Amino acid sequence: MTLGARLDAATGHLPAPLAVVDLDALEANADDLVRRAAGTPIRVASKSVRVREVLHRVLARPGFAGVMGYSLREGLWLVSQGVDDVLLGYPTVDVGALDDLAANPAAAAAITLMVDDVAQVDLAAKAAAAHGTTIRVCLDVDASLQVRFGPIRAHLGVRRSPVHTAEQAGELAAYIAQRDGIDVRGVMFYEAQVAGLPDSSPAVRAVKKLSIRDLATRRTAVVEAVEAAVGHRLELVNSGGSGSVQTSAAAPSVTEVTAGSGLFVPTLFDDYRSFEPRPAAFFGLDVVRIPAPGYATAFGGGYIASGPPTKSRQPRPVFPGGLSLTDREGAGEVQTPLRVPARSDLRVGDRVWFRHAKSGEVMERFATVHLVRGEAVEASVPTYRGEGGTFG
């Protein structure tokens, strides 16, 4: 039985639009991430999942430890639900959440803030002072590749942290060391130009190779500078993403890697050569009309991924095969027109299965996700949205 037929059989009694996760594919992807990490613990990126039950299932598997969250309020909520190690992947200036963190000793022990600016540190220190507690922080170090071609300077990667060199990291760490109530737990490097780009061209592969070589030396220098500034060894050195697990894990100074999208495998990950993509997350829409020969219209579907507004950010119909979005309308707010092959027997009431361009983003559109194994729904569980957790 094809995957599309299995999903139809499992969810035929459920109304659409609906979201599903194929547990067999999810678990195979988790095993593959552990294999590629080769003994280095994997921190799960929650923004790429956004389903608490799935997070708990993955964390219960050998090889996974801790969550990389994207919001302090999300982190506080996860800790209240039993997660004991949350590293925020992004800075926060949410004064109310910082106060809640400092006022809760259990949360302060479980959550590590991300910082790359003294202004962020000052806000955390103020909250810590108000409650006489200690807040742990991690330095976000820019992992982009910066190269020079004569007078031209190229920045290859995302515009993330202003901290790039070992000297800059040491200066920030020295500033933090002087603040009461703030403890530096570690440093993070997210090499987006390695982890977040498919291996689709020789140019991309060359950039990845240069980036890995650059980080191999710069990461070590940063760690040494930060440890010298704070006067103790760092507990964690986080690096990588789903597309760079094996290269990041192989670096001597890295203590953990992060992965999330590699669990669901959205369409943006289809061209990676570093692992076998096994799509695990889908959403289903029902055909509600046949407006003309060669066309069908499904209800819902305008789930566009973040990033540059290009065709690659649109969802992709995958079952039945041969369907495609129309160039003029694309994925619609309320209905999605589809081009249908000439010999297709698609009818009103049939279900069409799509994959999203990104991983956890699609879960923001659904209150419930159905966990499918074989031809049956093993469990129907709430997403973050379904639990009232809209964290940004």
N, C-alpha and C positions, 0 to 999 in steps of 0.2 A: 504494500500500500504506500502510495506517495505521501510525502509530508503534508501536502495540501489536503489530501483525502483524510489523513489522520486528524488534522485540525478540524475539518468539517465534521467528522464523526464524533469528535470529543465535544464540540461546542454547538452542534446543530440545534440543541434545545435552548440556547442562550440568545438573547437579542443582541444585535449589532447597532452601533460600533462597539467593539470589544477588543481588549488587549489580552494576549496570551504569552506565556513563556514555556518553551519546550524544555522540560527538565532534563531529558537525556542529553540534549545539545549543551545546555548550561553546565551540566556536570562534566561533560567531556571537555568543554572549554576551560573549566576550573582545573581539571587535571593537567591540561596542556600548559596552563600558566605556571603551575607548580613545577612541572618538568623543566620548563625553560628557566625558571628562577633558580633551579639547581641547589636548593637548600637555603636560599635567602628568603626570609619571611616576606609575604605579600600583604600590603595594606590595601584594603578595598576602597576604591573611590566611590563614595555614596552618590555623587551627582550622576554617575553613569548607571545607577540602579534605581534609586528612589522608591524602593519597596522594602520595608523593614523585614518582612519574613524572608525575602531572598538574601538580604544582608546577613541575617542570623544563620541561614542555611550554609552560606559560603564560609562564614567565620568559623563554623563548626567543623570544617574540613581541615585536615592536616595541611600545613604550608601557608595558611592565612592567619594574620594577626593584626587586629586593629582596623579602624576606619579612617579614611581621609575625608573629612566633611567639607562642606562649602559654605556653611553659615554657622555662626556661633549659637544662634537659637536652635538650629538643627542639632548641633552638638549637645546642647543642654537637654534636649528632648531625647536623643539617643541614649545618653547616660541614664536618664530616668527610666529607660526601657531596658537597661541591663548591659549596654555597651560600656566597657571599662577603659577604652583607649581610643580617643578621637584626636587626630591631628588635623587642624584646620588647614586647608590648602590655600586660603586667601586671607588677607588682613581684614580686620573689622574695626569700625568706628561706632558700633552700636553701644552707646553708653549704658542703656538700660540692661542689655544682655551682659555687658562686662560687670555691672554691679551684681547681677544675679549669679554670675560665675564666681566672683570673689566672696559672695555671701554663702556659698555652698561648698564646704570643704571637699565633699566627695567629687563634685564636678571639677573643682580646681585641680584635684589630683588626677582626674581622668582626661582632661582636655588640655591640649597644647595650642596656643595661639600662633599664627603666622605673622611675622613682622618684617618690614624692610625699610622702615622710616622711624625716626625718633618720635614723631608725632603720635604714631600708633603705640609706641612704648609708653609714652607719657600718659595716654588714656588708660592703659592697663595698670600702670603704676598707681594712678590716682584711685582706681577701684580697689586695688590691693591694699592701699594704705587705709582706705575707709573701713575695711573689715579685718585688718591685721592678718591677712593671709598672703600666700605666695602663689603667683601665677606663672606658669611655665610658658616659654615662648620658643619658637623655632625661626631661624633666619632664612628668608626666601632669597636665594642667590640666583641671579640671572644666568641661565644656562645656554643662552643663544650663542651662536658662533659669530664673532666679530673679526672680519678679515680686511686687510688693506691691499689695494691695487694701486700703487703709487699714491697720488693724492686722494684717491677715492676710498672711502671707508664703507664697507657693507655690513649690515646687520641682518643675519640670517636666523630667523626664529621669531617668536612672539615678543611684543613689548610688555615685559612683565615687571621684574624687580629693577630698581635703580642700582642695586648692589651687584657688581659684576666681578671685581677683582678681589684678591685676597686682602689687599690693603683696605678696601672699602668695607669688607666684611669684618675685619679686625677692628676698625674704628667704631662700627655700629655695636659690635659685641662689647667693646670697652665702655661705651656709653651705657649699655644695659647693665654691665657689671657694677656701675656706680649707683644704680637705682635700687632702693629697698623694695622688697616684695616681688622682684622679677628674677626668674632663673632661666638661663639659656639651656634648653634641653638638646637642641641639635640644629642641623642645617638641612635645607632642601634644595634640590636642583631638578627642575622639570625641563628636560630637553625636548621641547615641543617639535623642533625640526627633525628629531629622530623618532620620537614616540608617536607623533601625530600626523606624519606624512606617509602615504603609501609608497612602496618601492617601485614606482611606475616609470622611472626614467633614469638614465645614467647620471644626469645632473643631480637628481635627488639622492641617489645612492652615494655620489661623491661628497655631497654636503654632509650626509650622515656619517661617513667615514671620517671626515675632517673634524666633525663635532665630537665624535667619540674620542678621537685622539686629543683634542683640546681639553676636554673635560677630565681625561685621565690624569693630566698634570695639574690643571687648575683646581679641581675638586680637592686634591690632596693639600694644595697650598692654602686653600680657604679653610679647611678643617684645622690645619696647624695654626693658622692665624687666629681663628676664633678660640681654640682651646688655650692658646697663650694669653688671650685677652681676658678670658673668664676664669682661668686658673684651674680647670678640671677637664677631664675627658668628656667628650660629647656622647650622650646616650644613643642618639640616632643620627644617621646620615641617610636621608631619603632621596631616591632618584627614580627616574624612569616613568614609564607608562606602558600600556598594553603592547604597543608596538616596539618597545625597546627593553622588555623585561630581561632578555638574556644578556644583552650587552651591559646594561646597568648593573645587573646582579654580579657580573664578572669583575667589576671594578673593585680593587682592594679595600677602599675606604667605605664603600656602601654597606650599610647594615640592614637596609630594607628597600623594597621597591613597591611602587604603587601600580595597581591595575584595576580597571573597572569595565571599560568598553569591551575588553576581550572576553567578558562573560556573555554579553548579549550579541556581540558582533554585528553592528549596524552596517549599512551599505558603504559608508566611507572607509571601512576596513577591508573591503573585498580585494583590493589590489596589493595587500601586504604579502611579502614573500617569507617573512620570518615565522609565520605560523599558518596552519590550515584553518581558514575561516569556516565556522559552523554556526550559521545564523540561529539564534535561540529566541529572539523576541519578534513578535508579529502583531499586527492589528488587522481585524477583519471588518469589512464593510459589506452591506447587502445591496444588490442591484435593485433599484426602484423603478427604472424605466429603460426602455430601448428607444431612444429618440429618432434613430435612423439606422439603416443597414450599416454595419461596420462600427457601430457605437453602442455603448451601454453607460448608464449613469448610476453611480453608487452614492449612497447617502453618507455625508460626512467626509473626512479625509484631509482637511487643510492643515496638516500637522507639519509645518515647515521647520527645519532645523536652524539653529542659530549659526552665525557666520556670514560670509559674503553671500548675497542673494543670487546664487547661481543654480543651475539645474541640479547640481550634485546635492543640494540641500533639500530637494523634494523627496517625498516618499516614493517607493518603487513598488508597483504591483508585481507579485511573483507567482501567485497561484490563482486561477489557472494560468498556464504559460502563454506567452505571446501578447499579453495585454500591455498597453502603454498609456501614459498621460498624453493629453492633447497639448500641443505647443501654445495654443491661444489661451487656454483656461488653467491648465495645470491642476494641482490639488486644490479643491474648492473649500470655501468656508463652510458651506452646508451640503454641497453635492460635488462629486468629482466625476467628470466625464472621462470615459476611457475609449481608446481605439481598440477594436476587437478584430482578430483575424477573420478572414472570410469564411472559414469552415468552422468557426466556433459556434457552439450551441448554447452560449451563455443566455440565461433567461431571467426575467423578473423574479426576485426571491433568492437567486443564487448568491453565494458568498464569495467575495474576492479578498485574498490575503495580501497584505503589504508589509514591507520592511521600512523602518524609519532610517533616515540618513545618520542620525546620531543615536546614542544608546539610551540613557535614562530620560532624555527630554520628553519622549512620547508618553511616559507615565504621568506627566503633569496633565495630560488630557483625559485621564481615566481615574475613576475612584476605586476600581477593582481590577485586578489582573488575575487571570485564570492560569493556574500552573498545570500543564498538561503532561501526562506520561502515557506514551502509547496512544491509545484511542480513547482515553478517558481524562476527565479533569480530576486531578488528585486533590486540589484545594483551590478555593477562590479566596484571595486575600486582598486587603486594602493596600493601595499605593500610599505614598506620602500624602497626596491630595485627599485620598479617602479617609485618612486619619486626621485631616485638618491641618496637615503640615505643609503649608505653602511658604517656603523659606527663600524664595527668590529664583 
